[in-house]
Each structure stands twice: as C-alpha cells, then as structure tokens.
Amino acid sequence: MKPGRNDPCPCGSGRKYKNCCLGQGAAEPAQRHQLTLPPDAVDARQLVAMFQAGRHAELESWLHLLVRQSPQSGFLWGLLGATLQAQGKDGLPALQRATTLAPEDFDAQTALGRAFIERGLFDAAATSFERAALIQPGNAGAQFALGDSLRLSGRFAEAEACLRGVLRSAPDSAELLVCLADTLGELGRLDEAEAFSRRAAQRAPEYPAAHFCLGNILCKSGRLEEAGNCFAAALQRAPDYVPALDNLGNVLQELGSRVKAEECYRRALQLAPGYVNACTNLARLLVDQTRFAEAERCYRDALKAQPANAEILERLGGVLVELGRAKEAESCYLQALDAQPDRATTRLALATAALPVIVHTSAEAAAVPNAFAAALATLSDWLHADPGRQIRAADLAGAQQPFFLAYRDGNHVDLLSRYGDLVAECLPPRERAPRPHRDRTRLLVVSHHVRRHSVWDIVLRGLLLHLDRTRFEVLIYHLGNAEDEETAFARTQVDGWRDRHTIGEASGWLAAAGQDCPDVIFYPEIGMSSIAYFLAAHRLAPLQVASWGHPITTGLASIDLFLSGDLLEPANADAHYRERLIRLPGTGCCTASLPIAAEPIPEVEAALHGLDGRRFLIAQRSIKLDPVDDDLYAQIAVAAGSSVFILLRDPVCPWATDQVMARLESVFRKRGIDPTRHLLLIPWLSPGKFLALLDLCDVFLDCPAFSGYTTAWQALHRGLPIVTREGRHMRQRLASGLLRKAGLADNIASSTDDYIRIATRLAGECRDAGRRTALRAAVLAAAPAVDDDVSVVRSFESCLLAELDVARRAEVTGSRHASDRST
C-alpha cells in the first residue's frame, strides 16, 4: 500500500513521506542505505525503527560496531550522530563525518544544521541548511530552517528574503509568521513586525509563541502594558513557558511591580534552574533594590552556564564593588576583557573600580584620586590606540559612573572632566534638528528620582510648583521605575510626561528628545544614574543645565551651567566646576514642607533605654563618614561626658556600616571610652520613623566630609539643633548654607575644635529640660525661613531665558565651544 503524505517514509529516514521520498520512489533510498552495509548487517529500516522507538543506548552500541565495519557509510555516521544528540551527547563530529561522506544526503545536512543550532553556532547552521536547500530546492522546511538560522546569526536582511520566499508557499504557517515578525523586529520595522505577529496569533490563537512574539514587538515599541498582556496570554496557553515568564518579569520590573516581577523570575528558575536570562534579570531587579548579596548569587549561577559571558562578568563586577570587594570586582572585569577585549563599558567599569565605596584610613583616602587618574590614563591609552574602534553608544547607557569620587576630599574637576571627555569620544555625532518657534520656552527636566527622594523634595518639587507657566512649557522624563504619590503629583504639574512605561532603552530616550526638541534640559542629579549621564553627554538642546542633586561638577563639556546656591559656595568655587557656575539666591532651592507624620519607634526607644547622657545623631549613610573625622566623635564624647552617638545602618551598603563602626570603636577605645556605652547602631528608618528619631535626639551632627542637606532640613523642621563644619567645597557646605538661611550661623564651625565646642555647648544646654525646650523652640521658629523662597525660581527662570538667548545666537554663528564633542 502506498504510504500517505504524512506517514513515516518507508526509506527509514524517520521523516514524513511528503518531506522525503514522495515522487522519488519509496524503495530506492532504503535500498541505497542497505547497499552501504555488509551483507550480514542489520537492515537500515530496523536501525531507524530503533531510533524512533527511543532505544538510543542500544542503537548507539550497534552503530559503533557498524561504522567500524563500514566506515564510509554516510547513513551510519548520520544516524550515529542523531542517536548521540538524542541522548544529550556530542553527535556533532559524527554528523560532520556523515556530510563529508555523503554531501548530498539531505537528512544528514539538516541534522547537522540542528546540531549547530543547539550549540549556538548559527552561521555554521545556516551553511548546513543552505546545502540542504540546494539538495531539495522545493523543500519548504529546509528553506524555513535556513531563514531561521540566518535570523539567529544576526543576518536579518538575508533572513527576511529567505522567509518571504517560504511565505509564498505557506502563507498561514504561524511558526513562519512568528519567525518573520521576529526578523522584522530586529530590523526595526516594528509596524510590519506587529502585523505579522498579530496575523500569527489570529491564525493560531492557541500557539503560545505567537503571543510571545507579539509581546516582544510591543516591548520594543514601548507599549509595556500591552506586551505584558501578550506574555500573560502565552502563559495561559503554556504555563511553563520559561521565556514568557522571564519577559513578563522584565515588563513588570519596568512598570515598577517588583514583587510580581521577582515571582516570575523565580518561577522561571524553578522550571529551568540556571536559565541564564532569568538569572541575570532577577539579579538586575535585586540590584535595583540594593540586594547586592542576592544579586551576586544570581550572576554566579548564570556564569555556571556561560562562564565567559562578558556582560555577566561586568555586571557581577559592579555588584562586587557595591559589596566592597574591589579586588574581586577587578578580577571579574579582567575576565570580561579576556572574553571581549573591545568592551568599552568594562574598561570604564575597571577605571571606576579604583574608587572604593569607603576607605579605612586617611592615607587610603588621600591615595584615591591618584589611583583614579592612573586608571583614566590606562583607559585613554586603550581608547586612542585604535581610532577606528567601533563602540556601541547604547552600551554606555549602562556604564558604571565615578559616583564615589565625590566622597573623597578635593577638587575633582580635572578627573571628572577627563572621564567625561573619554565617554563623549565614544558617542557618535548627532544631527541637530531645526527648532520650531514656540510662544513658551520648552524646559525638559530629566531625573531618575521623581518620587519621595532628596532630589525631588529639595531641588524639584518647589521649582515645579512655582515656575511661571506663561513663559515655560515643562516636560519631565522620569528615568526610574519606582513611583509613589509624589510621582502622581508631578504628572499633574507638567505639560508633557515620559517614563519607562513607554520608553525602555537608551535609544528610545534619545529619540524622544529628538521628537520633543527641548530648548533647555535641566538635569538635577547627573552622576547618580547611568542613563541620565549618558543623555547628558549628548547635545540634545541649545542650553543644558545641571544642579546639585549630586553636589559636584558633572565634568561634561555638554553641560553649560551648574546651578548652585550663593550660601553653599565659597568665594573660589568657580574653579571647582567645568560648567559655568551660577549662584542662585540662598541655597539655590525652593523647598516646601512635606506633610509627613512621625511614626512610633518603640524598638529604638527600647535600645536607648539604659544608655545615659545626651543623644547625638549621625544620620548619614556610611559612605559619607571619612576616617579623618572618626576621632572627632570620640573627642565630643570625652568633652560631653555621658552621651550616646546614634548611627543608622546604611540601607545600600550595610557591610560598610560595620566597617565604620569598627573604626569608631577603635578611636573610642584609644580615648579610653567604652564604645558599648556610647555607640548605638539602629536600622535605617522610614521617613515617618526618622522624624520620631529626630524628636528623641538632642543634637544633630552633620558629617564634615560630606554634608547632608535633606537630613539637616528635616532636623530643622523638628526643632533639633544642628552642628556643622563649613568645608572648602559645596558638598561640605550644604548644612551650613541651610543654617545661614535659617539665621542659625552660630552653630557653624570653622574648625574641628570649634565643631567639638559647639556640639558640647548644645549638649550641655539640653541637660536642662527647660533650656532644651527653649532651644528646640528657637530652631523650630527659624525653620520656616528656609522654605518657599520663590526668588530662587524667579532667578532660575531669568537665568535660563538669558542663557538660552546666548546659546541660540551661538548656534547661529557656530561659536559654541569646540570641546562640546557630542554636537
């Protein structure tokens, strides 16, 4: 009886009759296979039947014997390769031998192609499928496999041509439509890709890959909610579809649903332990939550599968830096460069690894700038050694930043400028779009922290509230994925809004800026976010301005102005900035008190029970505590007598707090003081609980090495006396500027001895309940003077409009400074 089209081919190949010997004579191929065997050998059909029955181990033994007897049989070598592959063994050499002996064997070529696909050798797979297609030119399966392998190898234009050829004969194949949609998506033709993926989902609504493909296309289009629905649809049809779980996690993470995102990643890893994408995406989520130890484990799990993956090694290095393990981080970066020597982001990370999170001695602190300078020199040598080196600009959007340099004393304008220039050299030039005439100046605010955060509370909130909207049209790019009620409030204060719900990649933000064509861009915290730094390194507007959300120069030639406050800067401050320094009135910000209620902290009160004396609060992250000031606190303890110094565990680097505590305990002992009676470490507190802590304390000790504005501002509004020392740079003068604004300059120290004297005096006044009450009342009465300074906003407006006029004239004449490399 003649076999049906979909029946197994009688030649014993294991393929369907329609895809094998239909029209060629069913017996001839089988006879051909049999003739390659000795007369007493097992029939080819029997061997194929054993393969199809899953008797792979037994068949392997037979085939090893048979190939020794007939080493020139391409059929036997091909079947041996397939048998080994089916057992998870390496069948590639056998399949390669088969195609050498029988280059016209269609089955051997396609089996070899599949083996190459399994190993990620996509170019080699494409070659095998191309040969198979030449053997059987009308075989749609071979043509499809060729197109798919071309897609996987990144040869998208060739893949499209091949797949469209197959489409003519199989227009309703959902698998083909999905593959073509993926290809078009990679080519950036998202509308066509979406149309094909929707067509696939309509043709085969129960086909999970169709919904998965559509979700990926929608992600690239920035339509994350719709993409999430597609991944959910794929999972409804295939609950264990691991890539869909992983991608749904990515969408949820971008939308700020961190708990649900983590559930997706962990479910994917339950189903496929060690699945690299889920490992790395979960690690990325954990890094966003500063859960660095857990992130390290995820990255190491991913490296078990891909030990030479440069991106994973680089990301692990970044985590190790945050964990204070700089040597291990450096080792990871060097391994990444062994795998991918031209990886620019790794070389940037290696340079910034010279900046420790914290230091242990003053000598170590003093050595940091020189170490970073040497690292930058090495980076520069590499970059300039090959002027033709191609660097993907988008990769720089995730590059490590020299954030920790700000926590080392000194004027770092030269180092940060050198770093900024090296980054700018890696960026391609951008075309300047013509700017339309507008009745109002379009101001774009780009921030990672449009939510309850010091950048929002101090720098942005009051500015947006009071900005003259008859003169300014305001847009916000919210780069972060954390949102709260303040984010919702911010949306109501602007004319245009973009966030990660619709833009996920660096190219998307650049494209948005090109479409929105702002007149002025205001970056309140350059240096705290990689993507913000990346955008700021481009020339995207005639006037680009930074402020002190990160209180140090940006070092970028593309930033024109640095907006600070007159009360924050020393007389010689212009030399501290690459940008032109603008001193706005007061502290350069217009704050408004936030309605936050104090929350009970019984656990802290219990910890304080039994610790006698005045309560000094050191309410800063550990990275702000420089070793040079350690003995300052011990001297205050000696001078003040019975006292307790309250520190909070660093929420980002808790290990750093342990090291700082060890340093403090050592200097206290050297002064003959029992640290257990004077030092109290408590957990980092929520905003409401922190207010309650301020109420429990007697004196707020600002960090001399890196002052805190937000915490001092909060202390002022709770009536807590503050002592600060005015340093040489703005980042050491934030609290002093605030106190001058409040009319409380008597609490500003000019030296270490003066700081100790003021702290001791304040503690002494607090020993008497009446005087303590009066002191707090005086501070509380002074607090309103620091808020609602609308003159700052008016000066901000006047400055921008005047400088924009200058910048526009410079654009017309072409006189903008040549150091702006991204123009």
C-alpha positions in Angstrom: 0.0 0.0 0.0 1.3 3.4 -0.9 2.1 5.5 2.2 0.1 8.7 2.9 1.8 12.1 2.7 2.1 12.4 6.5 3.1 8.8 7.1 6.7 7.8 8.0 8.7 7.5 4.9 9.4 3.8 4.1 13.0 4.6 3.4 13.6 4.5 7.2 14.7 8.1 7.4 12.3 8.9 10.2 10.9 11.9 8.3 7.4 12.3 6.8 6.9 10.8 3.4 5.9 14.2 1.9 9.2 15.7 3.0 11.4 12.8 1.9 10.8 10.4 -0.9 7.4 11.4 -2.3 7.6 11.3 -6.1 11.1 9.8 -6.0 10.2 6.2 -5.3 9.9 5.0 -1.8 12.1 1.9 -2.1 15.1 3.4 -3.8 16.5 5.4 -0.8 16.1 2.4 1.5 17.8 0.2 -0.9 20.6 2.7 -1.3 21.1 2.7 2.5 21.2 -1.1 2.6 23.8 -1.3 0.0 26.3 0.6 2.2 26.2 -2.2 4.8 27.9 -5.6 4.7 25.5 -8.4 3.7 25.1 -9.6 7.3 24.3 -6.1 8.7 21.1 -5.0 10.3 18.6 -3.6 7.8 18.5 0.2 7.7 14.8 0.2 8.5 15.5 -1.7 11.7 18.0 0.8 12.8 15.7 3.7 12.1 12.9 1.9 13.9 15.1 1.5 17.0 15.8 5.2 16.8 12.2 6.1 16.6 11.4 3.7 19.5 13.8 5.6 21.7 16.2 2.7 22.1 19.1 5.1 21.8 21.7 3.4 24.1 21.2 0.1 22.4 21.3 1.6 19.0 24.4 3.5 19.8 26.2 0.3 20.6 25.1 -1.3 17.3 26.2 1.8 15.3 29.6 1.9 16.9 30.1 -1.6 15.6 28.6 -0.9 12.2 30.7 2.2 11.5 33.8 0.2 12.2 32.7 -2.3 9.6 31.5 0.3 7.2 33.4 3.5 7.9 32.5 5.1 4.6 28.7 4.9 5.2 27.3 8.4 5.5 24.0 6.9 6.6 25.5 5.1 9.5 27.5 8.1 10.7 24.5 10.4 10.3 22.3 8.0 12.4 25.0 7.7 15.0 25.2 11.5 15.3 21.5 11.8 15.6 21.5 9.0 18.2 24.2 10.7 20.3 22.3 14.0 20.1 19.1 12.4 21.3 21.0 11.2 24.4 22.4 14.7 25.1 25.8 13.6 23.9 28.0 15.2 21.4 26.9 14.0 18.0 28.4 16.8 16.0 31.6 15.0 14.9 29.6 12.1 13.6 27.2 14.3 11.7 30.1 16.3 10.2 31.6 13.0 9.1 28.3 11.9 7.6 28.0 15.1 5.5 31.6 14.7 4.3 31.0 11.2 3.2 27.5 11.9 1.8 27.4 15.6 1.0 24.2 15.1 -1.0 22.4 13.5 1.9 19.6 15.9 2.8 18.8 14.3 6.1 22.4 14.5 7.3 22.7 18.2 6.3 19.5 19.1 8.2 20.5 17.1 11.2 23.9 18.8 11.2 22.2 22.2 11.0 20.0 21.4 14.0 23.1 20.3 16.0 24.8 23.6 15.2 21.7 25.4 16.3 21.7 23.6 19.7 25.3 24.8 20.2 24.6 28.4 19.2 26.7 28.1 16.0 24.2 29.9 13.9 26.4 30.7 10.9 27.5 27.1 10.6 23.9 26.0 10.9 22.9 28.4 8.1 25.6 26.8 5.9 24.2 23.4 6.5 20.6 24.4 5.8 21.7 26.2 2.7 23.3 23.0 1.4 20.1 21.1 2.3 18.0 23.6 0.4 20.3 23.1 -2.7 19.8 19.4 -2.5 16.0 19.8 -2.3 15.2 23.2 -3.7 11.5 22.9 -3.2 11.7 21.8 0.4 9.9 24.5 2.4 11.2 23.0 5.7 14.8 23.5 4.6 14.1 27.0 3.4 12.4 27.9 6.7 15.3 26.4 8.7 17.7 28.4 6.6 15.8 31.6 7.2 15.6 31.0 10.9 19.3 30.2 11.3 20.1 33.4 9.4 17.9 35.3 11.8 19.7 33.7 14.8 23.0 34.6 13.3 22.0 38.3 13.0 21.9 38.3 9.2 18.4 39.8 9.3 18.2 41.1 5.7 19.1 37.7 4.3 16.7 36.0 6.7 13.8 38.2 5.6 14.4 37.4 1.9 14.5 33.7 2.6 11.5 33.7 4.9 9.4 35.8 2.5 10.2 33.2 -0.2 8.8 30.5 2.0 5.8 32.6 2.9 4.5 32.4 -0.7 4.0 28.7 -0.3 2.9 28.7 3.3 1.1 31.9 4.0 -0.8 30.6 7.0 2.1 29.0 8.9 2.1 30.5 12.3 5.6 29.4 13.0 6.8 31.1 9.8 4.9 34.3 10.5 6.4 34.4 14.0 9.9 34.0 12.7 9.4 36.7 10.1 8.0 39.0 12.7 11.0 38.5 14.9 13.3 39.2 11.9 11.4 42.4 11.1 11.5 43.5 14.7 15.3 43.2 14.7 15.4 45.3 11.5 13.5 48.0 13.4 10.4 47.7 11.2 8.1 47.4 14.2 4.8 48.1 12.4 5.3 45.3 9.9 6.6 43.0 12.7 3.5 43.7 14.7 1.2 43.0 11.8 2.8 39.6 11.1 2.8 38.6 14.8 -0.9 39.5 15.1 -1.6 37.5 11.9 0.2 34.5 13.5 -1.9 34.9 16.7 -5.1 35.1 14.6 -4.2 32.0 12.5 -3.2 30.0 15.6 -4.7 31.6 18.7 -3.5 28.7 20.9 0.1 28.9 19.7 2.0 30.4 22.6 4.9 31.6 20.5 2.6 33.9 18.5 1.6 35.8 21.7 5.2 35.7 22.9 6.5 37.2 19.7 3.8 40.0 19.7 4.8 40.8 23.3 8.4 41.2 22.3 7.5 43.5 19.4 5.3 45.6 21.7 8.1 45.9 24.2 10.3 47.3 21.5 7.5 49.8 20.7 7.4 50.9 24.3 3.9 49.6 24.9 4.7 47.7 28.0 1.2 47.1 29.4 0.1 45.5 26.1 3.3 43.5 26.0 2.6 42.2 29.5 -0.9 41.1 28.4 0.7 39.2 25.5 3.2 37.4 27.7 0.3 36.5 30.1 -1.7 35.2 27.1 1.3 32.9 26.2 1.4 31.7 29.7 -2.3 30.9 29.8 -1.7 28.5 26.9 1.6 27.2 28.2 2.1 27.9 32.0 5.6 26.5 31.9 6.8 28.7 29.0 10.0 29.9 30.6 11.0 32.7 28.2 7.5 34.2 28.6 7.8 34.1 32.3 11.2 35.8 32.1 9.9 38.5 29.7 6.8 39.1 31.7 9.1 39.7 34.7 11.0 42.2 32.6 7.8 44.1 31.8 6.7 44.1 35.4 10.1 45.3 36.6 10.0 48.2 34.1 6.5 49.1 35.3 7.6 49.1 38.9 5.8 45.9 40.0 8.9 44.4 41.6 7.3 41.8 43.8 5.4 40.3 40.8 8.5 40.5 38.6 10.5 38.6 41.2 7.8 35.9 41.3 8.1 35.5 37.5 11.8 35.1 37.6 11.8 32.7 40.4 9.1 30.6 38.8 11.2 30.5 35.6 14.2 29.3 37.6 12.2 26.6 39.3 11.2 25.3 35.9 14.7 25.8 34.4 17.4 26.0 37.0 20.3 28.1 35.8 18.3 29.6 32.9 20.7 32.5 32.1 18.2 35.2 31.2 16.1 34.7 34.3 19.3 34.7 36.5 20.6 37.9 35.0 17.2 39.7 35.0 16.5 38.7 38.6 20.0 39.9 39.5 19.2 43.2 37.8 16.0 43.5 39.8 17.9 42.8 43.0 20.5 45.4 42.2 17.7 48.0 41.8 16.6 47.1 45.3 20.2 47.2 46.6 20.0 43.5 47.5 23.6 43.0 46.3 24.4 39.7 48.1 21.4 38.0 46.5 22.3 39.6 43.1 25.8 38.2 43.3 24.4 34.6 43.7 22.2 35.1 40.7 25.1 36.3 38.5 27.3 33.4 39.6 24.5 31.0 38.8 24.4 32.5 35.3 28.1 32.2 34.9 27.9 28.5 35.5 26.2 28.2 32.2 28.1 30.9 30.4 31.5 31.4 32.2 32.9 33.6 29.5 29.9 36.0 29.2 31.5 39.4 29.3 28.3 41.2 30.1 27.5 39.0 33.1 31.1 39.2 34.4 30.9 43.0 34.1 27.6 43.1 36.0 29.0 40.8 38.7 31.9 43.2 39.0 29.6 46.1 39.6 27.8 44.2 42.4 31.2 43.2 44.0 32.1 46.9 44.0 28.9 47.7 45.9 29.8 44.9 48.3 33.2 46.5 49.0 35.2 43.7 47.3 37.2 45.7 44.9 39.8 43.1 44.1 37.3 40.5 43.2 35.5 43.1 41.0 38.7 43.9 39.2 39.2 40.2 38.6 35.7 40.0 37.0 36.4 42.9 34.8 39.7 41.5 33.6 37.9 38.2 32.8 35.3 40.1 30.9 38.0 41.8 28.9 39.7 38.4 28.2 36.4 37.3 26.6 35.7 40.6 24.9 38.8 42.9 24.7 37.0 45.8 23.0 34.2 46.0 25.5 34.2 49.8 26.3 31.8 49.6 29.3 34.0 47.1 31.0 37.0 49.3 30.6 35.0 52.2 32.1 34.0 50.0 35.0 37.6 48.9 35.5 38.5 52.6 35.8 35.8 53.5 38.2 36.7 50.4 40.3 39.6 52.5 41.5 37.1 54.4 43.6 36.3 52.5 46.8 32.9 52.7 48.4 34.5 53.6 51.7 38.1 53.8 52.9 39.7 52.6 56.2 42.4 55.2 56.8 43.2 58.8 55.9 46.2 57.6 53.9 43.9 55.3 51.8 41.5 58.2 51.2 44.3 60.5 50.1 45.5 57.9 47.5 42.2 57.5 45.7 42.4 60.5 43.3 45.9 59.4 42.0 44.7 55.8 41.6 41.7 57.0 39.6 43.9 59.3 37.5 46.1 56.3 36.7 43.1 54.2 35.7 41.9 57.0 33.4 45.3 57.2 31.8 45.1 53.4 31.1 41.5 53.9 29.7 42.7 56.7 27.5 45.6 54.8 26.1 43.3 51.9 25.1 40.7 54.2 23.6 43.2 56.1 21.5 45.3 53.1 20.4 42.7 52.2 17.7 40.9 55.3 16.4 38.7 53.0 14.2 37.4 51.0 17.1 33.7 50.7 17.0 31.8 51.3 20.3 28.1 50.8 20.6 26.8 54.1 22.1 23.8 52.3 23.6 26.1 50.2 25.8 27.3 53.3 27.5 23.9 53.9 28.9 24.5 51.3 31.5 28.1 52.1 32.2 29.5 52.5 35.7 29.8 56.1 37.0 32.6 57.6 39.1 30.0 58.3 41.8 32.2 57.6 44.8 34.9 60.1 43.8 32.6 62.8 45.3 33.1 61.2 48.7 36.9 61.8 48.7 38.1 65.2 49.6 39.5 67.6 47.0 38.7 69.5 43.8 38.0 66.8 41.3 37.0 68.9 38.3 40.1 67.7 36.3 39.4 64.0 36.9 35.7 64.2 36.2 36.4 66.2 33.0 38.8 63.6 31.8 36.3 60.9 32.4 33.5 62.9 30.7 35.7 63.5 27.6 36.5 59.8 27.3 32.8 58.9 27.4 32.0 61.7 24.9 34.6 60.4 22.5 32.7 57.1 22.3 29.4 58.8 21.2 28.6 59.3 17.6 27.8 62.8 16.3 24.1 63.7 16.3 22.2 65.8 13.7 20.7 69.0 15.1 17.0 69.1 14.3 15.6 72.6 13.5 13.8 74.0 16.4 10.3 75.3 15.9 9.2 78.7 17.1 7.3 78.5 20.3 5.5 81.0 22.5 6.9 79.4 25.6 10.3 78.1 26.3 10.2 74.3 26.4 12.0 73.1 29.5 12.8 69.4 29.8 13.5 68.0 33.3 15.4 64.7 33.2 15.6 62.8 36.5 15.7 59.3 37.9 14.0 60.4 41.1 10.6 61.9 40.5 9.3 60.4 43.8 9.9 60.8 47.5 13.7 61.4 47.3 16.0 64.2 48.3 16.3 65.2 44.6 12.6 65.6 44.3 11.9 67.0 47.8 14.7 69.6 47.8 15.5 70.5 44.2 12.5 69.8 42.0 9.2 69.9 43.9 9.1 73.6 44.8 10.6 74.6 41.4 7.8 72.9 39.5 5.2 74.4 41.9 6.3 78.0 41.3 7.6 78.0 37.7 6.0 80.7 35.6 3.9 78.6 33.1 3.2 81.6 30.9 6.9 81.6 30.0 7.8 77.9 30.3 6.3 74.7 28.9 7.5 71.9 31.1 8.2 68.2 30.2 9.5 65.5 32.5 11.4 62.4 31.7 11.2 60.1 34.7 14.0 57.6 34.2 13.4 55.5 37.3 10.8 52.8 37.7 10.0 53.5 41.3 6.8 55.6 41.7 4.7 56.9 44.6 2.1 59.6 45.3 4.7 62.3 44.6 5.2 60.8 41.1 1.4 61.1 40.5 1.5 64.7 41.8 4.4 65.5 39.4 2.4 64.3 36.4 -0.2 67.0 37.3 2.4 69.7 37.3 3.7 69.4 33.7 2.7 69.7 30.1 4.4 66.5 28.9 5.5 63.3 30.6 7.5 60.3 29.5 8.6 57.3 31.7 9.6 53.7 31.5 6.0 52.6 30.8 6.6 53.7 27.2 10.4 54.0 26.9 12.7 51.3 27.9 16.0 51.7 26.1 18.6 54.5 25.7 17.8 54.8 22.0 14.2 55.5 23.0 15.1 58.3 25.3 17.4 59.8 22.6 14.6 59.5 20.0 12.1 61.1 22.4 14.4 64.1 23.0 14.7 64.4 19.2 10.9 64.5 18.8 10.3 66.8 21.8 13.1 69.2 20.7 13.5 71.0 24.1 15.0 74.4 24.3 16.5 73.8 27.8 17.3 70.5 29.5 17.6 70.5 33.3 19.5 67.6 34.9 19.2 67.9 38.7 21.4 64.9 39.6 24.0 64.0 37.0 26.3 61.3 38.3 23.7 59.3 40.2 22.1 57.5 37.2 24.0 55.9 34.2 21.2 56.7 31.8 21.0 60.3 32.9 24.8 60.7 32.5 24.5 59.1 29.0 21.8 61.5 27.9 23.6 64.5 29.4 26.8 63.6 27.5 24.9 64.4 24.3 24.0 67.8 23.0 20.2 67.5 22.9 19.2 71.1 23.5 20.8 74.6 22.9 21.1 75.0 26.7 21.9 72.1 29.1 21.9 72.7 32.8 22.8 70.7 35.9 22.2 71.2 39.6 23.4 69.8 43.0 21.3 66.7 43.4 24.7 65.2 43.2 26.8 68.0 44.6 29.9 68.0 42.4 30.7 69.1 38.8 29.5 66.8 36.1 32.8 67.1 34.2 30.8 67.1 30.9 31.6 69.5 28.1 28.0 69.2 27.0 26.6 70.8 30.3 26.7 74.6 30.1 25.7 75.7 33.6 25.8 74.4 37.1 23.1 75.9 39.3 24.1 76.1 42.9 23.3 78.5 45.8 25.0 81.6 46.9 25.1 80.4 50.5 26.5 77.0 49.5 29.6 78.1 47.6 33.0 79.5 48.8 34.4 82.6 47.0 36.7 80.5 44.8 34.0 78.0 43.8 34.2 78.7 40.0 37.4 76.7 39.9 35.5 73.6 41.1 33.3 73.3 38.0 33.8 72.6 34.4 30.4 74.2 33.8 29.9 77.9 34.3 28.8 78.3 38.0 25.5 80.2 38.6 24.9 81.1 42.2 21.1 81.3 42.7 19.8 83.1 45.8 20.1 81.4 49.2 20.7 77.7 48.9 19.6 77.6 45.3 16.4 75.7 46.1 12.7 76.4 46.9 11.5 73.8 49.3 8.1 73.3 50.8 7.5 71.3 54.0 6.0 67.9 53.3 3.1 66.7 55.4 4.7 63.6 56.9 3.6 62.4 60.4 6.0 60.9 62.8 5.6 57.2 63.4 6.3 55.4 66.7 9.7 53.7 67.1 9.4 51.5 70.2 12.3 49.3 69.1 14.6 52.3 69.0 13.3 53.6 72.4 14.0 50.2 73.9 17.5 50.2 72.5 18.1 53.6 74.0 16.8 52.6 77.4 19.8 52.3 79.8 22.1 54.4 77.7 22.7 57.6 79.7 23.5 61.1 78.5 22.8 63.4 75.6 21.8 61.8 72.3 23.9 62.8 69.3 22.5 61.8 65.9 24.8 61.0 63.0 22.1 60.5 60.4 24.1 59.9 57.2 25.0 56.9 55.1 28.3 55.3 55.9 29.9 56.4 52.7 29.8 60.0 54.0 31.9 59.2 57.1 35.6 59.9 56.3 38.3 58.3 58.6 39.8 61.8 59.2 36.7 62.6 61.2 36.5 59.4 63.3 38.3 60.9 66.3 36.1 64.0 66.2 33.2 62.0 67.7 35.4 60.4 70.3 36.6 63.9 71.4 33.0 65.0 71.6 32.3 62.0 73.9 35.2 63.0 76.1 34.1 66.6 76.3 30.4 66.0 76.7 30.6 63.2 79.3 27.8 60.7 79.4 26.4 60.5 75.9 25.3 58.2 73.1 26.0 58.5 69.4 23.3 57.1 67.2 24.1 55.8 63.7 21.8 54.2 61.2 22.8 51.1 59.2 23.5 52.0 55.6 20.5 50.8 53.5 22.5 50.3 50.4 25.9 49.0 51.8 25.2 47.6 55.2 28.6 46.0 55.3 30.1 49.5 55.1 28.4 50.4 58.4 30.1 47.5 60.1 33.5 48.8 58.9 32.7 52.3 60.0 31.6 51.1 63.4 34.8 49.1 63.8 36.8 52.3 63.0 34.8 54.3 65.5 35.1 51.7 68.2 38.8 51.7 67.8 39.2 55.5 68.2 36.8 55.5 71.2 39.0 52.8 72.9 42.1 54.9 72.2 40.4 57.8 74.0 39.7 55.4 77.0 36.0 55.3 76.3 33.9 52.2 76.2 32.2 52.2 72.8 29.4 49.9 74.0 28.3 52.7 76.3 28.4 55.4 73.7 27.7 54.0 70.2 24.3 52.7 69.1 23.6 51.3 65.7 20.0 51.1 64.6 18.3 50.1 61.4 17.6 52.6 58.6 14.2 54.1 59.2 11.2 55.0 57.1 10.6 58.8 56.7 7.9 58.8 59.4 10.0 56.9 61.8 13.0 59.1 61.1 11.0 62.1 62.2 10.3 60.3 65.5 14.0 59.7 65.9 14.8 63.4 65.4 12.3 64.1 68.2 14.2 61.7 70.6 17.6 63.2 70.0 19.4 66.3 71.4 22.0 67.3 68.8 22.3 66.6 65.1 25.9 66.1 64.0 26.4 66.9 60.3 29.2 65.0 58.6 32.1 67.3 57.9 33.5 65.4 54.9 30.1 65.3 53.1 27.4 67.4 54.4 23.7 66.4 54.3 21.1 69.0 53.2 17.9 66.9 53.3 18.5 65.4 56.7 19.5 68.7 58.2 16.4 70.3 56.6 14.3 67.6 58.3 16.0 68.1 61.6 15.5 71.9 61.4 11.7 71.3 61.0 11.6 69.1 64.1 13.5 71.7 66.2 16.6 69.6 66.5 19.8 71.7 67.0 22.4 71.1 64.2 26.2 71.5 64.3 28.1 71.6 61.1 31.6 72.5 59.9 31.9 74.6 56.7 34.4 73.0 54.3 36.2 74.0 51.1 33.7 72.6 48.6 30.0 72.8 48.1 29.4 69.2 49.2 30.9 70.1 52.6 28.8 73.3 53.0 25.2 72.1 52.4 24.1 72.2 56.1 26.0 75.4 56.7 24.2 77.1 53.9 20.9 75.9 55.3 21.8 77.2 58.8 22.8 80.6 57.4 19.5 80.7 55.5 17.7 80.0 58.8 19.7 82.6 60.8 21.4 80.0 62.9 25.0 80.7 61.9 26.3 80.3 65.5 26.2 76.6 65.0 28.5 76.6 62.0 32.1 75.6 63.0 35.2 76.8 61.2 37.5 74.0 62.6 37.5 70.7 64.3 38.0 72.3 67.7 35.1 74.7 67.0 32.9 71.8 66.0 33.6 70.0 69.3 33.0 73.2 71.2 29.6 73.8 69.6 28.5 70.2 70.0 29.5 70.2 73.6 27.7 73.5 74.2 24.5 72.3 72.7 24.6 69.0 74.6 25.1 71.0 77.8 22.1 73.2 77.2 20.0 70.1 76.6 20.8 68.7 80.1 18.3 71.1 81.5 14.8 70.3 80.4 13.7 73.9 80.2 16.7 75.1 78.2 16.3 72.0 75.9 12.7 73.0 75.2 13.6 76.6 74.6 16.5 75.6 72.3 14.3 73.4 70.2 11.6 76.0 70.0 14.1 78.5 68.7 15.2 76.1 66.0 11.7 75.3 65.1 10.8 79.0 64.9 13.7 79.6 62.5 12.8 76.7 60.1 10.1 78.5 58.0 12.8 80.9 56.8 14.4 78.2 54.6 11.3 77.3 52.7 9.2 78.9 49.9 11.9 81.0 48.6 10.3 81.9 45.3 13.1 84.3 44.5 15.2 81.2 43.6 12.6 80.2 41.0 12.5 83.7 39.5 16.3 83.7 39.3 16.2 80.2 37.8 13.8 81.5 35.1 15.7 84.7 34.3 19.0 82.8 34.1 17.6 80.2 31.7 16.0 82.7 29.4 19.1 84.9 29.2 21.5 82.0 28.7 19.2 80.4 26.1 19.3 83.6 24.1 23.1 83.5 24.2 23.1 79.8 23.2 20.8 80.3 20.3 23.0 83.1 18.9 26.0 80.8 19.4 24.2 78.1 17.4 23.6 80.5 14.6 27.2 81.7 14.4 28.7 78.3 15.1 30.7 79.7 18.0 29.7 77.0 20.6 32.9 75.8 22.3 34.7 73.1 20.4 35.0 70.9 23.5 31.3 70.0 23.2 32.2 66.8 21.4 28.6 65.5 21.0 27.5 68.3 18.7 
